[in-house]
Amino acid sequence: MTALIAPPRSALEATYKAREVEGVLDLYFYRPIGFRLAQFFAKVEMKPAGVTLLAGLFGVIAGHLFYYRDLRTNAVGMALLVCANALDNADGQLARLTHQENRDGRIIDSIADHLVFVSIYLHLTLRYLVAGSSPAICLLALAAGISHALQGAAADYYRTTYLYFGTNRSPMRLDSSSTLCSNFRELSWRREPWHKFLTALYLNFTRQQEMFSPHLKRLRDTAGQLFHSEIPNWLRMRYRNLAGPMFKWWGLLMTNTRMLVLFAFLFIGQPIWYFWFELTLLNLLLVYLILRQENMAESLEEAAVTSQNSG
């Protein structure tokens, strides 16, 4: 039997967003698998959006399987959720591999991710209601779901901002609510209903992200005004040094941590604890990271203005 040969590191890393924002599980498990899948999908000329929809389908079915109080059925759901996450990695890698990255793909990917976790939360809630639990479980699940959405939005916002300030990624990746609002007004419901709908969703998502971190938004706006999207090296390096160490903590608010914790609670037959995990530990971590990030952004904005004035 022929051994599976690992892809060249340079080719694999070209499909990362940036190595420093990737989690350990992503680097050594999901990204290598996603790269192989991306190569296959590229050969069969499958679009990234098609891979995203396939990932969403796997994830929604996995959520349904968590409804049943049977560990073997739950285990099948866990396996499907791992497959969904591998495909979710592959769609972005395919987009970068085939140079098909665009805003619509990013929005569709976000919608698919939300549908997967809606399925998980809904079916876990039904699991407890059918077993005779109090209807209060619905409020617990709703609060946990809202917390999940806020945590994911914040983590995505900081990761995207890091790619802008800390790497040489294109400034076109950095969207703001003001830019998106202009784009939305330029689109017609009659001629481009789907694109206008996606832009409306993304505009709302971006506004929520900016509400979390007013200082970080001001830093982004100030950098754009002062440097015209050409981030100076001193600011890029300072941002990397200050924000980089926080990514190991931001990583805890992303999908992999949730999956591992959910699997652990499913194995012991107590997935309701997963809701409490979202509401307590992850929300406390979110507040702590926002405060740190805001202090960092405020100091960097002051440094940027001072350097420009002194220059």
N, C-alpha and C positions, 0 to 999 in steps of 0.2 A: 504493500500500500504506500503510495507516494505521500511524503510528509508535506504539510501545508507550509509554503514558503512565505515568510513575512514580507510585506511590501517594503520597498525602499523608504527609509525614514523621511527623506526630503519630499517624496511624492505623497506620503501619508500626511506629513505636517502641513503640506500645502492646502489640505482640506480642513485644517483646524481653523477656528475663529482666531485664536491665539493660544499658544501652549499654556501660558500662565493662567488663563481663565478656564482651562479644562480641569475637571475633577480627576482624581486618581482612577476611579472606575471607568471614566470616559477614556482616559489616555491608554489604559492597558487592556480594556475589554471592548467598550462600545465603539470607539473610533476605529480600531483595526477591523472589527466586523463590519462597521458602517462603510469603511473604505472598499472592502470586497463587494459589498452589496451595491455601492455606488458605481463601481466598475461594471458590474453585471447590468445594472439598469441603464447605464450609458450605452452598452453594447446593443441592448434591445430597444434603445431610443425611447425609454420611458421618461416622462417629465417629472421634475421634482414634486410638483403638485400631486401627481398620481401616487408617488411614494408616500407623501404626507397623508393622503386619504386612506391608503392601505394601512399605515401606522395607526391612524385614528380608528379604523374598523377593528383591528386587533385589540386595541385598548378598550374600546366600548364593550366588546364581547368579554374581555377579561373582567371588566367591572361587573357584568351580569353574573359571571361565575362566582363572584364573591358573595352573592346573595345566599347561596346554599351553605348549610351548616354541615358540610362534608369536606374534610381536609383534602381528600384526593381531588375533588372538583375544584377546590380553592387552589390546589397546586397547579392544576392545568391553567387556571386563570393567572397565576403568578408567571408561568412560563410564557403565556401569551403577552403579558405585560412587558416582560423582558424583550420579547420579539418586537413589540410595539416601540419600545425605547430604542432598540437597535435600528429600526426603520426610521424613527424620528431623527436619529443621528445621520442616517444615510441620506435623507432628503437634502439636508444642508450641505453635506459633503458632495453630493451629486451636483447641486447648484454651483458650488465653487469649482468642482472639477470640470464642468462643462460651461462655465461662465454664464450661468442663467440666474444669478442672484438678482432679485428685485423685491420691491416693497410688498407687492401682492402675495408673493410666496411667503414672506415673513408673516403677513397677516393670517393667511390660510393655516400656516403652521401653528400659530397661536390659538386659532379657533379649534383646530383638531386637538391640541393639548387640553384645552378647557373641556371639550366634550368628553374626553377620556376620563377626566377626574369628576365630571358631573355624573357619569355613569357609575364610577366607583362609589361616590358619596350617596347617590340615590339608592343603589342596590344594598349598600351596607345599612342604610336607614330602614329600608323595607325588610331586611333580614331581622332587624330587632323588633319592628312593628308586628310582623307576623308571629314572632315568638312571644308577643304579649307585653312588650316594653311600653312605657309611658309615651304618649305623643310628644312629650318634651324632647324626645330624641331628635325630632325634626328641627327644633330650635338649635340643639347642640350641633347637628350636622350642618345647618345653614351658617351658623357662626364660624364653624371650622372651615367651611367652603369659602366664605368671604375672606377669612384670614389667609387661606391658601392663595387666593387670587391676589391679595395685596402683597403678600410676601414674594410671590413670583414676579409681579410687576416691578417691585423695587429691585430685586436681584437682576432682572433683565435690564433695567435702566442703568444701573451702575456698571454692569458688564459692557453695555453698548458705549457708555461714556468713557470707560477705560480704553476700549478699542480706538476711540477717537483721540484721546489725549496721550495714551501711553504707547500706541503703536503707529505704524505708518499707513493705517487703513484710510480709505477714501473718505473725505468729509461728507460725501453724499449719503453715507450711512447714518449720519447724525440728524435725526428728524426732530423738529420742534412743533409745538401745537400751533404757533403762528404760521409756520410754513404749510403745515397740513391743512389749516383752516383756509388758506388761500387756494391750495390745490382742490379742496372740497368745493369751494364756490365756483371754480372754473369748470367743474364737471357737470354734465347734464344727466338728470334722472332718465330722460327720454332716450338719449343716445348711448349713455354708458352707465346703465343702472347698477350692474354688478361692481364695476370699479368704484362708483360713487359710494355704494354700500360698504365696501371694504375700507375705503378711505374714512368713512364716518366711524366705523368701529375702531380703526387705528387712531383717529383723532381723539376719541374718548379715552382710549387706553393711554395715549401719550399725556393727556391732561391729568389723568390720575397719577402717572409717574411724576410729573413735574410738581404736583401738589405735595408729594412726599418731601421733596428736597429743594426748597426755594433757593438756598445758597448755591447748590450745584447747578441749578438752572441759570442763575446769574453768572456763575463762572463760565458756563458754556456760551452765554450771550456775550459776555465781556471779551472772551477770547476771540469770538467771531468778529467783533467790532474792532478790537485792537490789532489782531494779527491776520484777519481776513482768511481764516481757516488754515493758515500756515503756522502751525504750532511751533514755537522756538524750541530748540533742543533742551535748554535749561528747564523749561516748563514741562516738557515731555518727561525728562528724567526725574524731576521732582515729583511729578504725579505718579510715575511708576513706583518710586521708592515709598511713597506714602500710602498709595492705594493697594499696591501689590500684596502686602501681608494680610490684608483683610479678605482676600478672595477665598482663603481656606474656610473662613467663617461664612461668607456669602454662599459658598458651595453647599452648606448645610441647609439652605433655604431652597435648593433646587431639587429636581426630580429624584435623583438617586437616593438621597437621604430618606425622602418620603417612602419610596418603594421598599427600602430595606426595613424601615420601621413598621410599615404596614404588613410586610411579609412576616415579621417576627410576631406581631399581634395575631395574625391569622393562624399561625402555627400553634399558638396557645389558646386559640378559640375566643379571643377577646379583642376583636377589631374596634370596639367602641373606644378603647384607650387611645387609638390613633387620633380620634377627634380631639381628645384632651391634650395630646402631644402637640397638635397644631395650635390649639388655643393658648397653651401655657408656654412651653419652652421655646417654640419657634417664634411666637409673638414677642417674647422678651428679647430674644436674639435680634429680631428685626428692629426693635426700638433702639437697642444698643448700637447696632451698625449704622442706623440712620444718623444718630447723634455724632458718631465718629466721622462719618462721611461729610456731614454738614460742617463740622469744625474744620476739617481738612479743606473743603471747598472754599470756605470763607477766607482762610489764610492764603490760599493760592490766588484767589481773586485780588486780595490786597497786594500780593507780591507782583502780580501781572501788571496792575495799575501803576505801582511804584516803579517798576522797571521801565515801563513805557514813558512815564513822566521824566525819569532821570536820563533816559536816552535822548 
